[in-house]
């Protein structure tokens, strides 16, 4: 019993007349916004979902153009056939059990509660792994700031660039690679977007986006674009340079293909006790199809 009693007072000394109340409301973990499904190409999902573990993606041939003079004989070019393999080779799983006695006597449905938490953990792990994989495949020529020479982002004299200038540089990098201007995106951690709001608060406001309400779904920050990019926020951005630099990732939706083959949860009886075993698995593949459609910036934040 939490309430104190006077010295020498002996009435109901054990305090059991005051019951302990267990709330049926559950304190859940905060959910990170998932962005991978919004920034990758899922066109091959249907082809790989039913059977097989590999999709053969035929690459477009490169045609050579040469000067031509009237009457000149042309030698036909031999076309080169090439392909990219999207293979389902990544998997994560969870498993827990709920005893029959615990299920019967508990005031909460622990099976549903834990399953929801586990499903989120699978999706969060998927997001983190795919974002790290994409960042690792950015070509050096498409990096504005590297592990060895990061970009100091800020608004003062010690900064190399402001957040808006970083987006402008990444946009120029993609322009030079002839990456289409539609379906471009950028994913950055909250610290980057905080600095951008400091730079110009109107850019992140409802008045700029034209939306009457917040749209923080799937990590999307606003409904509009800045420098041609759809903006996403994620706490799953990879770290580099001995964890000293945070990576900002930009690109086009066609840059990377993802496909989930199995995403299931099942309940089986535990053979050694009176309990249900709840387990789940996520089997997926990811493949960077066009490295030129990815750009990144390893940065630190200064005042």
C-alpha positions as CSV (number, residue, x, y, z in Angstrom):
1,X,0.0,0.0,0.0
2,X,1.5,3.3,-1.1
3,X,-0.3,5.6,1.5
4,X,1.5,5.9,4.8
5,X,-0.2,5.1,8.1
6,X,0.5,6.6,11.5
7,X,2.9,4.9,13.9
8,X,1.1,2.4,16.1
9,X,-2.0,2.3,14.0
10,X,-2.9,-1.4,13.6
11,X,-6.2,-1.5,11.8
12,X,-6.0,-3.6,8.6
13,X,-2.2,-3.7,8.9
14,X,-1.4,-5.7,5.7
15,X,-3.1,-3.2,3.3
16,X,-4.7,-6.0,1.2
17,X,-8.1,-4.2,1.4
18,X,-6.7,-1.9,-1.4
19,X,-6.7,-3.8,-4.7
20,X,-4.0,-3.6,-7.4
21,X,-5.6,-2.4,-10.6
22,X,-4.1,-3.6,-13.9
23,X,-5.0,-1.4,-16.8
24,X,-6.2,-3.0,-20.0
25,X,-4.6,-0.2,-22.0
26,X,-1.2,-1.2,-23.2
27,X,1.9,1.1,-23.4
28,X,3.1,0.3,-26.9
29,X,6.4,1.0,-28.4
30,X,6.6,4.0,-30.8
31,X,6.5,2.9,-34.4
32,X,9.0,4.2,-36.9
33,X,7.7,5.3,-40.2
34,X,8.4,2.7,-43.0
35,X,9.7,4.2,-46.2
36,X,11.1,1.4,-48.3
37,X,7.8,0.4,-49.9
38,X,7.4,4.0,-50.9
39,X,10.8,4.5,-52.6
40,X,11.4,1.2,-54.4
41,X,10.1,-0.5,-57.4
42,X,7.7,-3.4,-56.6
43,X,6.7,-4.2,-60.2
44,X,8.3,-7.7,-59.9
45,X,6.4,-8.7,-56.7
46,X,3.7,-10.6,-58.6
47,X,6.2,-12.6,-60.7
48,X,8.1,-13.9,-57.7
49,X,5.3,-14.2,-55.1
50,X,3.9,-17.6,-56.3
51,X,6.9,-19.7,-57.2
52,X,10.7,-19.5,-57.8
53,X,13.3,-17.5,-56.0
54,X,14.7,-15.4,-58.9
55,X,13.4,-13.0,-61.5
56,X,15.5,-12.4,-64.6
57,X,15.2,-8.7,-65.5
58,X,16.4,-8.1,-69.1
59,X,18.5,-4.9,-69.5
60,X,17.8,-2.5,-72.4
61,X,20.5,-2.7,-75.0
62,X,22.8,0.3,-75.6
63,X,22.6,1.5,-79.2
64,X,25.6,3.3,-80.8
65,X,25.0,6.3,-83.0
66,X,27.6,7.3,-85.6
67,X,27.9,10.0,-88.3
68,X,26.3,9.2,-91.6
69,X,27.1,10.4,-95.2
70,X,24.9,10.0,-98.2
71,X,25.5,6.7,-99.9
72,X,27.5,5.3,-96.9
73,X,27.1,1.6,-96.2
74,X,26.0,0.9,-92.6
75,X,27.3,-2.1,-90.7
76,X,24.5,-3.3,-88.4
77,X,25.4,-3.4,-84.7
78,X,25.3,-6.6,-82.9
79,X,23.0,-6.3,-79.9
80,X,24.2,-7.4,-76.5
81,X,21.8,-9.2,-74.3
82,X,22.3,-8.8,-70.5
83,X,20.2,-9.3,-67.5
84,X,20.0,-8.5,-63.8
85,X,18.9,-11.1,-61.2
86,X,16.5,-10.2,-58.5
87,X,16.9,-13.0,-55.9
88,X,14.8,-13.7,-52.8
89,X,17.7,-14.4,-50.4
90,X,16.9,-12.3,-47.2
91,X,14.8,-13.6,-44.4
92,X,13.9,-12.7,-40.8
93,X,11.7,-14.5,-38.3
94,X,10.3,-14.4,-34.8
95,X,8.9,-17.0,-32.4
96,X,7.3,-16.8,-29.0
97,X,4.8,-18.9,-27.0
98,X,1.8,-18.2,-24.7
99,X,0.9,-20.9,-22.1
100,X,-2.7,-21.9,-21.9
101,X,-2.9,-20.9,-18.3
102,X,-1.5,-17.5,-19.1
103,X,-3.9,-17.1,-22.0
104,X,-6.9,-18.0,-19.9
105,X,-6.2,-16.0,-16.8
106,X,-4.5,-12.9,-18.3
107,X,-6.6,-9.7,-18.6
108,X,-5.0,-9.0,-22.0
109,X,-4.7,-10.9,-25.2
110,X,-0.9,-11.4,-25.1
111,X,-0.9,-13.3,-28.4
112,X,-2.4,-10.5,-30.4
113,X,-0.4,-7.9,-28.6
114,X,2.9,-9.7,-29.1
115,X,2.1,-10.5,-32.7
116,X,1.5,-6.9,-33.5
117,X,4.9,-6.0,-31.9
118,X,6.7,-8.7,-33.8
119,X,5.1,-7.7,-37.1
120,X,6.3,-4.2,-36.6
121,X,9.8,-5.4,-35.7
122,X,10.0,-7.4,-39.0
123,X,9.0,-4.4,-41.0
124,X,11.4,-2.1,-39.2
125,X,14.3,-4.6,-39.7
126,X,13.3,-4.8,-43.4
127,X,13.5,-1.0,-43.7
128,X,16.8,-0.7,-42.0
129,X,18.4,-3.5,-44.0
130,X,17.2,-2.3,-47.4
131,X,18.2,1.4,-46.8
132,X,21.7,0.3,-45.8
133,X,21.9,-2.0,-48.9
134,X,20.9,0.9,-51.1
135,X,23.4,3.3,-49.5
136,X,26.2,0.8,-50.0
137,X,25.5,0.7,-53.7
138,X,25.7,4.4,-54.4
139,X,28.6,5.0,-56.9
140,X,31.3,7.3,-55.7
141,X,30.6,9.8,-58.5
142,X,27.1,10.2,-57.1
143,X,28.2,11.1,-53.5
144,X,28.1,14.6,-52.2
145,X,30.1,14.0,-49.1
146,X,31.8,10.8,-48.2
147,X,33.1,9.0,-45.2
148,X,36.5,10.6,-45.7
149,X,35.1,14.0,-46.5
150,X,31.7,14.6,-45.0
151,X,29.6,17.7,-45.6
152,X,29.1,20.1,-42.7
153,X,25.4,21.0,-42.9
154,X,24.2,24.2,-41.1
155,X,23.3,27.8,-41.4
156,X,26.5,29.5,-40.1
157,X,29.8,30.4,-41.5
158,X,31.4,27.0,-40.6
159,X,28.9,25.1,-42.7
160,X,29.7,23.7,-46.2
161,X,26.1,23.9,-47.3
162,X,22.6,24.5,-46.0
163,X,20.0,21.6,-46.2
164,X,18.4,23.2,-49.3
165,X,21.7,23.4,-51.0
166,X,22.4,19.7,-50.3
167,X,19.1,18.8,-52.0
168,X,20.0,21.1,-54.9
169,X,23.4,19.3,-55.3
170,X,21.9,15.9,-55.2
171,X,19.3,17.0,-57.8
172,X,22.1,18.2,-60.1
173,X,23.9,14.8,-59.7
174,X,20.8,12.9,-60.8
175,X,20.2,15.4,-63.7
176,X,23.7,14.7,-65.0
177,X,22.9,11.0,-65.1
178,X,19.7,11.7,-67.1
179,X,17.5,10.4,-64.2
180,X,13.8,11.2,-64.8
181,X,12.6,14.1,-62.8
182,X,9.4,12.4,-61.7
183,X,9.3,9.9,-58.8
184,X,12.4,11.2,-57.2
185,X,12.7,10.9,-53.5
186,X,15.1,11.8,-50.6
187,X,15.2,10.0,-47.2
188,X,16.9,11.7,-44.3
189,X,17.0,11.5,-40.5
190,X,15.0,14.0,-38.3
191,X,18.1,16.1,-37.6
192,X,18.4,17.0,-41.3
193,X,14.7,18.1,-41.5
194,X,15.1,20.1,-38.3
195,X,17.9,22.1,-39.9
196,X,15.8,22.6,-43.0
197,X,13.0,23.9,-41.0
198,X,15.4,26.3,-39.3
199,X,16.5,27.4,-42.8
200,X,13.0,28.1,-44.0
201,X,10.0,27.1,-41.8
202,X,7.6,27.7,-44.7
203,X,9.0,24.8,-46.7
204,X,7.8,22.3,-44.1
205,X,4.5,24.0,-43.3
206,X,1.0,23.3,-44.3
207,X,0.8,26.5,-46.3
208,X,3.6,25.4,-48.6
209,X,2.4,21.8,-49.1
210,X,-1.2,22.8,-49.8
211,X,-2.4,20.1,-47.5
212,X,-4.9,20.9,-44.8
213,X,-3.6,18.2,-42.4
214,X,-0.4,16.4,-41.5
215,X,0.5,13.5,-43.7
216,X,3.2,11.7,-41.6
217,X,2.2,8.4,-43.1
218,X,5.0,6.1,-44.4
219,X,7.5,8.7,-43.4
220,X,6.3,11.2,-45.9
221,X,6.8,14.7,-44.6
222,X,4.7,16.8,-46.9
223,X,2.5,16.3,-49.9
224,X,4.5,18.8,-52.0
225,X,8.1,18.5,-53.3
226,X,11.3,20.5,-52.7
227,X,13.8,20.7,-55.6
228,X,11.8,17.9,-57.3
229,X,12.1,15.4,-54.4
230,X,9.4,13.7,-52.4
231,X,10.6,14.0,-48.9
232,X,10.7,11.1,-46.4
233,X,12.0,10.9,-42.8
234,X,13.5,7.8,-41.2
235,X,15.3,6.8,-38.1
236,X,16.8,3.8,-40.0
237,X,19.3,5.8,-42.0
238,X,22.8,4.1,-42.0
239,X,25.8,5.5,-40.2
240,X,29.2,5.7,-41.7
241,X,32.7,6.8,-40.9
242,X,32.9,5.0,-37.5
243,X,29.3,6.2,-36.8
244,X,30.5,9.8,-37.0
245,X,28.4,10.7,-40.2
246,X,24.8,10.2,-41.0
247,X,23.9,9.2,-44.6
248,X,21.2,11.0,-46.5
249,X,19.9,9.0,-49.4
250,X,18.3,10.2,-52.6
251,X,17.2,8.6,-55.9
252,X,14.5,7.5,-58.3
253,X,11.9,4.9,-57.6
254,X,13.3,2.7,-60.5
255,X,16.7,2.5,-58.9
256,X,16.0,-0.5,-56.6
257,X,13.5,-3.4,-56.9
258,X,12.1,-5.2,-53.9
259,X,9.9,-8.2,-53.7
260,X,8.4,-10.0,-50.7
261,X,7.7,-13.7,-51.3
262,X,6.6,-14.8,-47.8
263,X,5.2,-12.6,-45.1
264,X,3.2,-14.9,-42.8
265,X,2.3,-15.7,-39.2
266,X,1.2,-19.1,-37.9
267,X,0.1,-20.7,-34.6
268,X,1.2,-24.2,-33.7
269,X,0.9,-26.3,-30.6
270,X,4.1,-26.6,-28.5
271,X,4.8,-30.4,-28.3
272,X,6.4,-30.2,-24.9
273,X,3.9,-28.0,-23.0
274,X,0.3,-26.7,-22.9
275,X,1.1,-23.6,-25.0
276,X,0.7,-22.1,-28.4
277,X,3.8,-21.2,-30.3
278,X,3.3,-18.1,-32.5
279,X,5.9,-17.6,-35.2
280,X,6.3,-15.5,-38.3
281,X,8.7,-15.1,-41.2
282,X,9.5,-12.5,-43.8
283,X,11.3,-13.7,-46.9
284,X,12.3,-11.0,-49.4
285,X,14.7,-9.9,-52.0
286,X,16.2,-6.5,-53.0
287,X,18.3,-5.5,-56.0
288,X,19.7,-2.2,-57.2
289,X,18.9,-2.0,-60.9
290,X,20.4,1.4,-61.7
291,X,23.2,2.6,-59.5
292,X,23.2,5.9,-61.4
293,X,19.7,6.6,-60.1
294,X,21.0,6.7,-56.5
295,X,22.9,9.5,-54.7
296,X,23.9,10.1,-51.2
297,X,25.5,12.6,-48.8
298,X,27.5,11.7,-45.7
299,X,27.0,14.7,-43.4
300,X,27.5,16.2,-40.0
301,X,25.6,19.0,-38.5
302,X,27.2,22.3,-37.4
303,X,25.7,25.4,-35.9
